[in-house]
Amino acid sequence: MRSSTESASLDAELLKRRRILPLHKVAELTSLSEDTLKRNHPDKIKRLSSRRLGMSVADALAIGQEVA
């Protein structure tokens, strides 16, 4: 059984990964341009407002990792 500290730490990590970053921050994190992100990963992009686009931290980290 998990202790309350471990559970709180796990919950905090999950919340961090679910957070939505603006697309320009995702571009910095992944070193891909915003256009490349829009073209190759439209399924992961979320519309934050009529002009703003974003992506979850978990999706951005998954894009940044190489697949072996």
Secondary structure, DSSP 8 states (H G I E B T S, - for coil): ---HHHHHHHHHHHHHHH-EEEHHHHHHHHT--HHHHHHH-GGGEEE-SSS-EEEEHHHHHHHHS---
